[in-house]
Structures are given as C-alpha cells and as structure tokens.
Amino acid sequence: MRTDCFRGKDFLTLRDWDKEQVETLLEIAFDLKRRFALGEPHDHLLRAKTLFMIFYNQSLRTRNSFEAGMTQLGGHAHYLDPSKIYTPALEGKEVAYSTERVSDVARVLSRMGHAIAIRCYGDPVDWVYGGAHEMMREFARWSDIPVINMECDKYHPCQALADIMTVKEKFGAFEGIKFVMSWAYSPSVHKPRAVPQSAIIAATLMGCDTVLAHPPEMELDPEIIAECEANARMNNATFTITHDFESAFKDAHVVYPKAWAPTAIFKPPVGEDNAQKAQEIFDKYKSWKMTAEIMETADKEAIYVHCLPADRGWEVTNEVMDRTDVKHGWSSAIYDEAENRLHAQKAIMALVMGGK
Ligand code: CP
C-alpha cells in the first residue's frame, strides 16, 4: 500500500493516479466503512479542518456525503453558493463587483482552510466542453491546499471511486469482471459526460473487461477512449465499444446504463451548440432502457448500478431500480453505491487533507 503520495495533492481525475494508488484509496475507504459500521470514532483524522465546497450545480449525494464525511472525520464542510459569494471566474470572464478571479478566490481560501471542493458543469460554463475542468485546474494552480473535483464537465472521480468500490465489494476482484457502461434514454439532453467517462477510466484502470455501449452520435471524448484502451492493454483486459444496447449486457457483471449529452450540445469547435438537434438524436433512441428482461441476460449475480439520480421510467424501469436486498440472482446496488460515496470521499479527504 502506497500512502506517501497523497498529502496535499489535488483530486481532479483518476487519470492523475495509478492503479496502486487507487487500490490504497479503496483499502482506506473499506477501513473507514468498517469503522463507521462499528461506531468506532475516527473524528481525530481531520479534527478542526475545513473543506470549502463550491457548488455551481445542484446535488443530493455529493453535498451530503462530503458534509457528513467531514463531520465524521472531525472537521467541517462549508457550503459556498457561487451566486452568494463573488462568483469565481477565469480571467476574461469577469464582471465588475459580481465575479472574483479564480486565482484570488483560491489564494484567499487557501489562507483559511484545508481543501477546496468544486462542482461545475453545463450552464455555468455555457456548455463549453472542458471549460469547467479548465477552471478547476486554474483553482489548483493557485491554491496551496488540495482541490477536489466534485464533478466537472469531463470527470466525476469521486463517483468513479465509489463505483469501483461497489464492484470490489460485490465481486471481490476486478479481473474477469465484465463492466458495461451504456448510454440510456432520458427526456433531458442536458447531462454531462463526466460519469460515463470517469466510470470507464476507473473500470479499465482496475482491470475490468469494459464495454462502452452508445448510439453512434453519443460518442465520448476520444482522448479518454485512448486512455481506456491503454489501461486495458496494461491490465491484459479488454475495452470494446458497441452500438447495440441489448447485446452489450450479455453475461455482464456490472450494468451501468445512463444518459449523457451528444456532442451536438457543446459549443463549437467541439460541438454545434444545437440543443434541438441533441433532442432529435435522443428521441431516436427511446428504446435504450434497462428492463428486467435485459438484466436476465446478464450474469446471474449481476448488479445494476447508477450514479443517481436516475430517470425512472426512461433510463430504467422501477422493477430494476427497486430490486435491492435480494438473496439470489441479479440485483440493484444503487443504494450501496450511493453510500459508498461517503466512504470513498472520506478516504480521499483523509489522505489528501490529513496524514502525518
Ligand atoms: N451522483 C451524484 O453526483 O449525485 P448528486 O448529483 O446528487 O450529487
């Protein structure tokens, strides 16, 4: 277990971390989960430390798991609404007495607390693909304390860590596990790519046989696809892309269907800034919905997972979502996965904000 490399580091994407480091994060997360279950105090780990959380977008799981996690570790998570501070903005995007340059915000908060966590995607950066991640990198450039990505337009590494923690918990290993990340239909086209991109990075990094399924128009970032191919080669595992929804899940252990935006939604040069076209593309694929019949074609102990919130009735049926706590056969692991956000993020915070 390598523990020497975490203190003071940013947590922006799993692409910045290697397999051994992610295994360490998982070991710590499982240990903290055990302590939480036993009621064993661990509030000395980040006693009197402060995490500043800047949320440009809504959240249930991320906000509450970070807040509860900091309380359990003995510190405090401070919620910042960007519209109630001077909205942090990059140079060139500033509005007098309404915004504050990211470099100033980062340096001020660095004098007062121990980490800065940020969620930003979509409207706050006008759907410029990569704009939110660039802002996080700018925070990290100026901050003397770790910056944690709570979801940007490219990555959701905290979700991905909880996802693979859930895989490890259910199957005990990653080798030989067929992990299927698939697009699924939703009436809303305004969905970032962060979750699927981080999920396939994590699954390939840990050595799962990973399948990405999506309609042709719903391709993901080519740079991330290349990274997944390299990860799979490193692990002697497979990474494949298919445009067939139902056959993708045959014998799958992990079934992860969720909507994400087509390229058309992003501003040029990446996309076309065309929400109507995005909607027309989406509406061609209403049949991409997870059902109990498709779950029956997966491995007999398969788990259905989703970062949540899921669009019930569109992405997935109630029957699949609600098949939790069954003794035999496939099941829905969505609440275990959501709980694992808490333990995974406590491990991240304990390691980057604490330590010797
Ligand atoms: N999965 C996830 O990040 O949930 P929230 O949007 O509720 O934080």
Residues whose N, C-alpha, C, O or C-beta is under 5 A from the ligand:
A	BS01	CP	Q58 S59 L60 R61 T62 R63 C307 L308 P309
